[in-house]
Amino acid sequence: MARLKGAKRQKNQLELAFGEQRTSEARNPSQEGTEAPVAKCSAESLAPEEQWMEKVCQRENLWQAFKRVKGNGGSPGIDGMTVDDFADYLKQHWITIREQLLSGIYQPQPVRRVEIPKPDGGMRKLGIPTVLDRLIQQAVMQVLQRSWDHTFSESSYGFRPGRSAHQAVARAQQHIAAGHRWVVDLDLEKFFDRVNHDKLMSQVAKRVKDRRLLRLIRSWLTAGVLESGLVEPTEEGTPQGGPLSPLLSNLVLDQLDRELERRGHRFVRYADGTPVQMSNLRGASPLIPIVRSGI
């Protein structure tokens, strides 16, 4: 009973911290180590299509993001803060952080580089953001996904709500049953490591007009990586390990999906592995496509 009361109290305190009001207290950039603030503008002075950051900072969106980050757990970032310590930190600092986001001056921290073994051999590099950056990325991802997901190809199954690898396999089997027997199984090598930042941001800018959010997304891409005690700049790629990276990958790969559709291919894509392309050559020996994540 005491644990339930404590959890309810924490939720109420965080919901208050995530409130919609804006503080009138001026920030001191020199104390926070950020760049000089850009000119502030109120939400009322922005056109509706420019108010993405207000949507990100809405209380319910932030509470959902907090629950997801807390549920996922995960290792600390470069600041050493754990998920368990995060709630207390937010209660003390969220008003200032929210002001930075709405003013367009929030600066993410570099990610912590770790390596994990791949099932087929070799090592996969992951970038672990701080818990705070994971929260903000999750909040941004939720807003963007609600706006973008319905525009993606029906043949895309990776990192999308309500879609799974099992559904991708079932779709591939439907193509086989329809007589499309030749299969080409593709995987984009080191896709996440080689995404061009300028091309990615040009795609984002076609869908998002809020300059604060565009600056925030680019700052995540270029925040750098801490490895072996040194921070290295990131000039390309979207670090695996953050909540926003999968959505950005789907945005980039939607161009591939549309080109495959234009050429009349039947295919199934799951993440950056397998567009499984199927031509309608009949009479060949059927091949069962392997739909794998490739990441």
C-alpha positions as CSV (number, residue, x, y, z in Angstrom):
1,M,0.0,0.0,0.0
2,A,2.8,2.4,0.9
3,R,4.5,1.7,-2.5
4,L,1.3,2.5,-4.4
5,K,0.9,5.7,-2.5
6,G,4.5,6.6,-3.2
7,A,4.0,5.9,-6.9
8,K,0.8,8.0,-7.0
9,R,2.6,10.8,-5.2
10,Q,5.5,10.7,-7.7
11,K,3.1,10.8,-10.6
12,N,1.2,13.8,-9.2
13,Q,4.5,15.6,-8.6
14,L,5.8,14.9,-12.1
15,E,2.5,16.0,-13.6
16,L,2.9,19.3,-11.8
17,A,6.5,19.6,-12.9
18,F,5.3,19.0,-16.5
19,G,2.8,21.8,-16.2
20,E,1.9,24.1,-19.1
21,Q,2.9,27.4,-17.3
22,R,6.1,29.1,-18.3
23,T,8.4,30.6,-15.8
24,S,9.2,34.3,-16.0
25,E,12.6,33.8,-14.4
26,A,15.4,34.8,-16.7
27,R,18.0,32.1,-17.5
28,N,21.7,32.6,-17.0
29,P,23.4,31.1,-20.1
30,S,26.8,31.4,-18.6
31,Q,25.9,29.2,-15.7
32,E,24.4,26.5,-17.9
33,G,27.1,26.3,-20.5
34,T,24.8,26.8,-23.5
35,E,25.2,29.1,-26.5
36,A,23.7,32.6,-26.4
37,P,19.9,32.5,-26.4
38,V,18.0,33.1,-29.6
39,A,15.2,35.6,-29.6
40,K,12.2,34.3,-27.7
41,C,8.7,34.3,-29.2
42,S,5.5,33.3,-27.6
43,A,3.4,30.4,-28.9
44,E,0.7,33.0,-29.8
45,S,3.1,34.7,-32.3
46,L,3.8,31.4,-34.1
47,A,1.8,30.0,-36.9
48,P,0.0,26.7,-36.1
49,E,2.5,24.8,-38.3
50,E,5.4,26.2,-36.3
51,Q,4.1,25.2,-32.9
52,W,5.6,21.7,-32.8
53,M,7.7,22.3,-29.7
54,E,4.5,23.3,-27.8
55,K,3.1,19.9,-28.7
56,V,6.3,18.2,-27.5
57,C,6.1,20.0,-24.2
58,Q,2.4,19.2,-23.5
59,R,1.9,17.6,-20.1
60,E,0.3,14.4,-21.3
61,N,2.9,13.9,-24.0
62,L,5.7,14.3,-21.5
63,W,4.1,12.0,-19.0
64,Q,3.7,9.2,-21.7
65,A,7.4,9.8,-22.6
66,F,8.5,9.5,-19.0
67,K,6.6,6.2,-18.5
68,R,8.2,4.8,-21.7
69,V,11.7,5.8,-20.7
70,K,11.2,4.5,-17.1
71,G,9.8,1.3,-18.4
72,N,12.6,0.7,-20.9
73,G,15.2,1.2,-18.2
74,G,18.6,1.2,-19.7
75,S,22.1,2.3,-18.8
76,P,23.1,5.8,-17.8
77,G,24.5,8.3,-20.3
78,I,27.7,10.3,-19.9
79,D,26.3,12.1,-16.8
80,G,25.9,8.9,-14.9
81,M,22.2,9.6,-14.0
82,T,20.1,6.4,-13.7
83,V,16.4,6.1,-14.5
84,D,15.7,5.6,-10.8
85,D,17.2,9.0,-10.0
86,F,15.5,10.8,-12.9
87,A,12.2,11.7,-11.3
88,D,13.8,13.7,-8.5
89,Y,16.0,15.5,-11.0
90,L,12.9,16.5,-13.2
91,K,11.0,17.8,-10.2
92,Q,13.9,20.2,-9.5
93,H,14.9,21.2,-13.0
94,W,12.1,20.6,-15.5
95,I,10.8,24.3,-15.5
96,T,14.2,25.5,-16.7
97,I,14.6,22.6,-19.2
98,R,11.1,23.4,-20.6
99,E,12.1,27.0,-21.0
100,Q,15.2,26.1,-22.9
101,L,13.2,23.8,-25.3
102,L,10.6,26.5,-26.0
103,S,13.2,29.1,-26.4
104,G,15.2,26.9,-28.9
105,I,18.4,26.9,-26.8
106,Y,18.4,23.4,-25.3
107,Q,21.7,21.7,-25.9
108,P,21.9,17.8,-25.8
109,Q,24.8,16.1,-24.3
110,P,27.1,13.7,-26.3
111,V,26.1,10.0,-26.3
112,R,28.1,7.3,-24.5
113,R,29.5,4.7,-27.0
114,V,29.1,1.1,-26.2
115,E,29.5,-2.1,-28.3
116,I,27.4,-5.2,-28.2
117,P,27.9,-8.4,-30.2
118,K,25.8,-9.1,-33.2
119,P,24.0,-12.5,-33.5
120,D,25.9,-13.2,-36.8
121,G,29.3,-12.1,-35.5
122,G,31.0,-8.7,-35.2
123,M,30.1,-5.8,-33.0
124,R,27.3,-3.3,-33.1
125,K,28.0,0.3,-31.9
126,L,25.3,1.9,-29.8
127,G,25.1,5.5,-28.6
128,I,23.5,5.8,-25.2
129,P,22.0,9.3,-24.6
130,T,21.5,10.7,-21.1
131,V,18.2,9.8,-19.5
132,L,17.1,13.4,-20.0
133,D,17.8,13.3,-23.7
134,R,16.0,10.0,-23.9
135,L,12.9,11.6,-22.4
136,I,13.0,14.6,-24.8
137,Q,13.7,12.4,-27.8
138,Q,10.8,10.1,-26.8
139,A,8.5,13.1,-26.5
140,V,9.6,14.4,-29.9
141,M,9.2,11.0,-31.4
142,Q,5.7,10.6,-30.2
143,V,4.6,13.9,-31.7
144,L,6.4,13.3,-35.0
145,Q,5.2,9.7,-35.3
146,R,1.6,10.7,-34.9
147,S,2.0,13.1,-37.8
148,W,4.3,11.0,-40.1
149,D,3.4,7.3,-39.7
150,H,0.3,7.3,-41.8
151,T,2.3,8.8,-44.7
152,F,4.8,5.9,-44.9
153,S,4.6,2.9,-47.3
154,E,2.3,0.1,-46.5
155,S,5.2,-2.2,-47.2
156,S,7.3,-0.8,-44.3
157,Y,7.0,-2.8,-41.0
158,G,10.0,-1.9,-38.8
159,F,9.7,0.5,-35.8
160,R,6.1,1.4,-36.5
161,P,3.2,1.2,-34.0
162,G,0.9,-1.8,-34.6
163,R,3.4,-3.5,-36.9
164,S,5.8,-6.3,-36.3
165,A,8.3,-8.7,-38.0
166,H,5.6,-11.4,-37.9
167,Q,3.3,-9.3,-40.0
168,A,6.2,-8.6,-42.4
169,V,6.7,-12.3,-42.8
170,A,2.9,-12.8,-43.4
171,R,2.9,-10.1,-46.0
172,A,5.9,-11.7,-47.8
173,Q,4.1,-15.0,-47.8
174,Q,1.0,-13.4,-49.4
175,H,3.3,-12.1,-52.2
176,I,4.6,-15.7,-52.7
177,A,1.0,-17.1,-52.7
178,A,0.2,-14.5,-55.4
179,G,2.8,-16.1,-57.7
180,H,5.8,-13.7,-57.1
181,R,8.5,-16.4,-56.7
182,W,11.9,-14.7,-57.2
183,V,13.2,-13.1,-54.1
184,V,16.1,-10.7,-53.5
185,D,17.0,-10.2,-49.8
186,L,18.8,-7.0,-49.2
187,D,20.5,-5.4,-46.2
188,L,21.9,-1.9,-46.0
189,E,25.3,-2.2,-44.4
190,K,26.0,0.3,-41.6
191,F,23.0,2.3,-42.6
192,F,22.6,4.1,-39.2
193,D,26.3,5.0,-39.2
194,R,26.2,6.6,-42.7
195,V,23.1,8.7,-42.8
196,N,23.9,12.1,-44.3
197,H,22.8,14.8,-41.9
198,D,22.1,17.4,-44.5
199,K,19.9,15.1,-46.6
200,L,18.1,13.8,-43.5
201,M,17.4,17.4,-42.2
202,S,16.1,18.4,-45.6
203,Q,13.6,15.6,-45.4
204,V,12.6,16.6,-41.9
205,A,12.3,20.3,-42.9
206,K,9.7,19.3,-45.6
207,R,7.4,18.1,-42.8
208,V,8.4,20.4,-39.9
209,K,8.5,24.2,-40.0
210,D,9.3,24.9,-36.3
211,R,12.9,26.1,-36.4
212,R,13.3,25.2,-32.7
213,L,12.6,21.6,-33.4
214,L,14.7,21.4,-36.5
215,R,17.6,22.9,-34.5
216,L,17.0,20.4,-31.7
217,I,17.0,17.4,-34.0
218,R,20.2,18.5,-35.8
219,S,21.9,19.1,-32.4
220,W,21.1,15.5,-31.5
221,L,22.8,14.3,-34.7
222,T,25.9,16.4,-34.1
223,A,26.2,16.1,-30.3
224,G,29.2,13.9,-30.5
225,V,30.1,10.5,-29.0
226,L,32.1,9.8,-25.8
227,E,34.4,6.9,-26.3
228,S,37.6,6.0,-24.3
229,G,37.3,9.2,-22.4
230,L,37.2,11.5,-25.4
231,V,34.3,13.2,-27.2
232,E,34.4,12.7,-30.9
233,P,32.3,14.8,-33.3
234,T,29.6,13.1,-35.3
235,E,29.5,14.3,-38.9
236,E,27.2,11.5,-40.2
237,G,24.9,8.8,-39.0
238,T,22.1,8.6,-36.4
239,P,23.3,6.9,-33.3
240,Q,21.5,3.7,-32.5
241,G,20.2,3.7,-28.9
242,G,18.0,6.8,-28.9
243,P,14.2,6.7,-29.2
244,L,14.2,9.1,-32.2
245,S,16.7,7.3,-34.4
246,P,14.3,4.5,-35.7
247,L,11.7,7.1,-36.8
248,L,14.3,9.2,-38.6
249,S,15.5,6.0,-40.4
250,N,12.0,5.3,-41.6
251,L,11.8,8.8,-43.0
252,V,15.0,8.3,-44.9
253,L,14.1,4.9,-46.2
254,D,10.6,6.0,-47.3
255,Q,12.4,7.3,-50.4
256,L,13.6,3.8,-51.1
257,D,10.1,2.4,-50.5
258,R,8.6,4.9,-53.0
259,E,11.2,4.1,-55.7
260,L,10.5,0.3,-55.3
261,E,6.8,1.0,-55.6
262,R,7.4,3.2,-58.7
263,R,9.2,0.3,-60.3
264,G,6.3,-2.0,-59.6
265,H,8.1,-4.3,-57.1
266,R,6.3,-6.3,-54.4
267,F,8.5,-6.0,-51.3
268,V,8.5,-6.0,-47.6
269,R,10.9,-3.8,-45.6
270,Y,11.7,-4.2,-41.9
271,A,14.0,-1.4,-40.6
272,D,17.1,-1.0,-42.7
273,G,17.3,-4.7,-43.7
274,T,15.4,-6.3,-46.4
275,P,13.5,-4.6,-48.8
276,V,12.5,-8.1,-50.0
277,Q,11.8,-7.5,-53.6
278,M,9.6,-9.9,-55.6
279,S,9.1,-9.9,-59.3
280,N,6.1,-11.6,-60.8
281,L,8.1,-14.2,-62.8
282,R,6.0,-17.4,-62.6
283,G,7.1,-21.0,-62.8
284,A,10.3,-20.6,-60.7
285,S,11.0,-22.6,-57.6
286,P,9.4,-20.8,-54.6
287,L,11.8,-19.2,-52.2
288,I,10.7,-18.4,-48.6
289,P,12.0,-14.9,-47.9
290,I,13.8,-14.3,-44.7
291,V,12.7,-11.0,-43.2
292,R,15.4,-9.8,-40.7
293,S,16.0,-6.6,-39.0
294,G,19.4,-5.9,-40.4
295,I,20.4,-3.5,-37.7
